[in-house]
Amino acid sequence: MAYKIIWSPRAASNLEDICEYIARDSKYYAALFAKRIIAIVKNIPEFPKSGRIVPEYNNENLREKIYKNYRIIYRVKRDLFETVAICHSAKSLDNR
């Protein structure tokens, strides 16, 4: 099944904020981080249920992939895949 990929405004803002933070020390690593996150997101539709279920919500369609210390949270719908948020793994989703 072909999935359409959508970035929520929250996820796009999260990625931008994280990259701005990393760029304070290194623009190179900020760009590399962004490329890797985007690559992960682009590959998720091939195996949409490969990420683990987000523990805070225990919803079959709300999943996450981990990259370094960050959680890429996404929602799987019928023909749609939505990147919901990107956050540091030390932060609980309940506090956001």
Buried (B, 14 or more C-beta within 10 A) or exposed (E): EEBEEBBBEBBEEBBEEBBEEBBEEEEEEBEEBBEEBEEBBEEBBEEBEEBEBBEEBEEEBBBBBEBEEBBBBBBBEEEEBBBBBBBEEEEEBEEE
